[in-house]
């Protein structure tokens, strides 16, 4: 494994522990949350943040602490390509706009995720259990390519993005990768999103290859996701990492 280091002392159960490693492409930084008890088969949730934040952007710490305390799950978050401990310039959306002009920027971030996962798996003897993913906005722009075709993931919560507006240049790639997602998906949408128009949201949702997918749409601008949707994301991932969840029509409506 390439050089890996913890950036702080051992943390209490459920608290974040920052790390850095030299990956296949570049330096990768992130945080790992471990429950009080775990083994190699303990489920793990990977969490991607938005363009304005980093590995500690809300609601990531909240979700990770709940996963650790209530489910005994492991959580892993990685800084974006120009964010957090590897911030470039002013960081945030402005730095991301420049990064998105660079050829191969999506594949490099997917490589960062694989490097981080492999490193913490080797360091802590984890990573053989069921996987879930939570990532909105930029967390979906990079998360969808990460999830495509990977059957280790048993559920994901994505959204706050589409294939028009801010991500129009990525439309072809996003639709191709979305078609490769076969696991259950909860997709979140903001109806007055100033960055991603409704048509692009729906096109991306329709393009998901999963048979079990559901769309939660709420009024409000891009960052105004209701707290109840964060709770719904927790419950959705908790259930699917505990085991397969059938979705029968229990009481079909009369024709």
FENPENOR-V151439 format. One record per residue. RES is the residue in three letters. PSI is psi in radians with two decimals (NA if undefined). NEAR is the number of other C-alpha atoms within 8 Angstrom. Layout:
RES;PSI;NEAR
RES;PSI;NEAR
This chain:
UNK;2.46;5
UNK;2.79;7
UNK;2.26;6
UNK;2.44;10
UNK;2.47;7
UNK;2.46;9
UNK;-0.04;8
UNK;3.07;7
UNK;2.96;6
UNK;2.32;5
UNK;2.76;8
UNK;2.75;5
UNK;2.31;9
UNK;-0.04;13
UNK;2.65;9
UNK;2.53;10
UNK;2.03;13
UNK;2.63;11
UNK;2.89;13
UNK;2.63;12
UNK;2.76;13
UNK;1.90;11
UNK;-2.98;12
UNK;-0.45;7
UNK;-0.72;8
UNK;-3.13;7
UNK;2.39;9
UNK;2.38;14
UNK;2.64;14
UNK;-2.92;13
UNK;2.55;12
UNK;2.32;13
UNK;2.16;15
UNK;2.41;14
UNK;3.08;12
UNK;-0.58;9
UNK;2.35;6
UNK;2.88;11
UNK;-2.99;7
UNK;-0.39;9
UNK;0.14;10
UNK;2.31;14
UNK;2.67;14
UNK;2.44;13
UNK;2.24;12
UNK;2.37;11
UNK;2.19;13
UNK;2.43;18
UNK;3.04;18
UNK;2.99;12
UNK;-0.41;13
UNK;-0.01;7
UNK;-2.65;11
UNK;-2.87;13
UNK;-0.30;14
UNK;0.26;9
UNK;2.40;10
UNK;2.45;6
UNK;0.44;7
UNK;-0.93;12
UNK;-0.68;10
UNK;-0.86;8
UNK;-0.76;9
UNK;-0.70;12
UNK;-0.68;11
UNK;-0.74;9
UNK;-0.72;14
UNK;-0.85;17
UNK;-0.68;10
UNK;-0.44;6
UNK;-0.33;8
UNK;0.44;12
UNK;2.71;13
UNK;2.57;16
UNK;2.50;14
UNK;2.19;13
UNK;2.50;14
UNK;2.41;14
UNK;2.52;16
UNK;3.08;12
UNK;-0.47;9
UNK;0.60;13
UNK;2.88;14
UNK;-2.24;12
UNK;-0.09;6
UNK;0.63;11
UNK;2.43;10
UNK;2.22;8
UNK;-2.28;5
UNK;-0.15;7
UNK;-2.84;13
UNK;-2.69;11
UNK;-0.60;8
UNK;-0.79;8
UNK;-0.64;12
UNK;-0.67;12
UNK;-0.70;8
UNK;-0.70;8
UNK;-0.63;10
UNK;-0.17;8
UNK;-0.18;7
UNK;2.27;7
UNK;2.35;5
UNK;0.16;6
UNK;-0.57;10
UNK;-0.86;8
UNK;-0.60;7
UNK;-0.69;9
UNK;-0.65;11
UNK;-0.71;12
UNK;-0.67;11
UNK;-0.76;13
UNK;-0.81;10
UNK;-0.70;8
UNK;-0.79;11
UNK;-0.77;14
UNK;-0.82;10
UNK;-0.67;8
UNK;-0.84;12
UNK;-0.54;11
UNK;-0.76;10
UNK;-0.70;9
UNK;-0.66;6
UNK;0.05;6
UNK;0.98;9
UNK;-3.11;12
UNK;0.14;11
UNK;-0.06;8
UNK;-2.97;10
UNK;2.55;12
UNK;2.54;13
UNK;2.91;15
UNK;2.40;15
UNK;2.18;13
UNK;2.12;15
UNK;2.68;15
UNK;-2.09;13
UNK;-0.52;13
UNK;-0.42;15
UNK;-0.63;14
UNK;-0.66;11
UNK;-0.44;12
UNK;-0.69;14
UNK;-0.79;12
UNK;-0.56;13
UNK;-0.70;9
UNK;-0.47;11
UNK;2.16;11
UNK;0.11;8
UNK;1.84;8
UNK;0.05;7
UNK;-0.43;6
UNK;2.27;12
UNK;-0.05;13
UNK;2.60;14
UNK;2.62;13
UNK;1.99;15
UNK;3.11;16
UNK;-2.77;13
UNK;0.64;14
UNK;2.87;15
UNK;-2.95;18
UNK;0.23;16
UNK;2.98;12
UNK;-2.29;10
UNK;-0.37;8
UNK;0.34;12
UNK;-0.63;9
UNK;-0.31;6
UNK;0.07;8
UNK;-0.85;11
UNK;-0.77;7
UNK;-0.79;8
UNK;-0.75;13
UNK;-0.68;12
UNK;-0.78;8
UNK;-0.62;13
UNK;-0.64;14
UNK;-0.37;12
UNK;0.09;11
UNK;2.02;14
UNK;-0.22;11
UNK;2.93;12
UNK;2.45;11
UNK;2.36;12
UNK;2.12;13
UNK;2.14;12
UNK;2.44;13
UNK;2.42;12
UNK;2.16;14
UNK;-0.41;10
UNK;0.53;9
UNK;2.16;12
UNK;-0.20;7
UNK;-0.56;8
UNK;1.92;16
UNK;2.76;12
UNK;-0.68;9
UNK;-0.68;8
UNK;-0.62;13
UNK;-0.93;16
UNK;-0.62;9
UNK;-0.70;10
UNK;-0.76;13
UNK;-0.81;9
UNK;-0.51;6
UNK;-0.18;9
UNK;2.35;13
UNK;-0.18;9
UNK;2.38;11
UNK;-0.61;7
UNK;1.65;8
UNK;2.57;10
UNK;2.58;7
UNK;2.17;9
UNK;2.00;8
UNK;2.32;8
UNK;2.61;9
UNK;2.64;7
UNK;2.92;11
UNK;3.09;10
UNK;-0.85;12
UNK;0.04;5
UNK;0.85;7
UNK;2.21;10
UNK;2.58;7
UNK;-0.55;6
UNK;-0.46;6
UNK;-0.54;9
UNK;-0.73;10
UNK;-0.69;8
UNK;-0.67;8
UNK;-0.77;11
UNK;-0.87;10
UNK;-0.68;8
UNK;-0.85;11
UNK;-0.68;13
UNK;-0.80;10
UNK;-0.73;10
UNK;-0.40;12
UNK;-0.31;13
UNK;-0.43;7
UNK;2.96;6
UNK;2.43;8
UNK;1.89;6
UNK;2.71;4
UNK;1.17;5
UNK;2.79;4
UNK;1.80;5
UNK;-0.80;4
UNK;1.37;4
UNK;2.50;5
UNK;2.65;4
UNK;2.55;3
UNK;NA;2
